[in-house]
Amino acid sequence: MKLINDIDSQYKYLDDKSILVTGGTGSFGRHFVMNALKRAKPRRLIILSRDEFKHYEMQQIFRPEEHACLRFFIGDVRDFNRLNMAMREVDIVIHAAAMKHVPAAEHNPFECLHTNVNGAENVVRAALENRVSRVLALSTDKACNPINLYGASKLASDKIFVAANNLSGSIGTRFAALRYGNVIGSRGSVIPFFRKLIAEGATSLPLTDPRMTRFWIKLQQGVDFAVAALSQSRGGEIFVPRIPSMRMTDLARVMAPHLPTHVVGIRPGEKLHEVMVNEDDARQTIELEDAYVIEPAFSWWQRSSYTNDGAQYAPDTFYYSSETNTDWVTDEQMRAFLQDLP
Ligand SMILES: NC(=O)c1ccc[n+]([C@@H]2O[C@H](COP(=O)([O-])OP(=O)(O)OC[C@H]3O[C@@H](n4cnc5c(N)ncnc54)[C@H](OP(=O)(O)O)[C@@H]3O)[C@@H](O)[C@H]2O)c1
């Protein structure tokens, strides 16, 4: 059994739906909107975020005159009343708005919690008030065994969305989360950073630690997994795509074979390796062919839900980490990924 089983028909789940994307002007949001416009026929597609300039820029690419379903909505997930207004007659919410930079969250903990935790609560409350049908919150590998505030705040957010299914009662809203690793080439990530250094004529590339590994996912895969998770969610799952790992030293070598590297030391709040499913989650983890599903520990969860469709539980000792992953990005794949990036 796969999470993505027939992606074209899974996109059809968006047909005739009114969809709100919080953080819709970000990397994920833009790519989701592009796909939703191409591959489905949403009734309304509402993009919510704070900065009017990002809205303006996005409107140059996705012109409301050409796409009658598009609505651009300035708003902050910290503001319940505004979210409540944005969610009127909405069927599906994808919650992508977040403060996601580890150092920024370490230095500005109140701000991180307001957006990532209070924002999550506001999304849940507004979704229940407006009888939204399905909500998918984007999460991160950093939420598993977190050591930095960004990860801890996203773990709190995951807990809020899973527990929200306890509140939906006869309204029936299904809340779920999608947890994945570094999106290749996303804003502020290592690839644009290395590219800039190489273009500026750097004589060596900085590495925090030569042992460091990360999970890697393409933005397109992230969007496809989000659509598949939305279409299949029973409510309460944390979906974890099976994705490859890569060593940071290999990335530096592939991006600049002519340059040496130098070690600058691990940054505050950074891990050597990321984890997506820990030993304690393992008990509740179902293995699909292309993803893991961490089931909620609550008694209302129908434990046979996925196993009825032929999926198996992971072994008790299961641990899904970027270090012990059995799937690794090859140099050829990384070169191809890099070529695809704008
Ligand atoms: N990129 C990755 O490598 C990665 C990996 C795993 C998980 N994720 C998760 O995926 C989600 C989307 O990430 P992304 O890469 O698309 O991030 P992004 O490019 O930084 O976009 C974030 C979006 O959220 C909006 N936003 C921030 N604070 C907001 C607030 N208080 N209210 C409303 N909107 C707000 C931003 O616009 P304004 O600033 O204009 O409001 C922006 O549109 C996040 O939840 C992130 O944690 C990302």
The ligand as an ORCA input file, in Angstrom:
! r2SCAN-3c Opt
* xyz 0 1
  N      11.616     24.359      3.808
  C      11.954     23.240      4.439
  O      13.083     22.723      4.297
  C      10.945     22.549      5.330
  C      11.248     21.263      5.801
  C      10.323     20.625      6.625
  C       9.143     21.275      6.959
  N       8.887     22.532      6.499
  C       7.641     23.179      6.922
  O       6.898     23.485      5.767
  C       6.132     24.674      5.982
  C       6.314     25.635      4.821
  O       7.685     25.929      4.698
  P       8.229     26.835      3.513
  O       9.541     26.259      3.111
  O       7.177     27.084      2.507
  O       8.516     28.173      4.339
  P       8.653     29.670      3.782
  O       9.067     29.680      2.367
  O       9.493     30.410      4.791
  O       7.165     30.203      3.862
  C       6.539     30.475      5.076
  C       5.280     31.270      4.778
  O       4.601     31.526      5.998
  C       4.219     32.881      6.037
  N       4.136     33.257      7.450
  C       5.125     33.316      8.363
  N       4.629     33.693      9.546
  C       3.297     33.863      9.370
  C       2.239     34.246     10.220
  N       2.461     34.551     11.508
  N       0.979     34.318      9.714
  C       0.740     34.015      8.414
  N       1.712     33.656      7.556
  C       2.972     33.587      8.042
  C       5.304     33.627      5.257
  O       4.832     34.834      4.676
  P       4.817     36.234      5.489
  O       6.179     36.356      6.108
  O       4.512     37.233      4.457
  O       3.719     36.113      6.489
  C       5.534     32.616      4.129
  O       4.569     32.797      3.129
  C       6.556     25.216      7.348
  O       5.585     24.842      8.297
  C       7.850     24.503      7.639
  O       8.020     24.315      9.033
  C       9.757     23.179      5.680
*
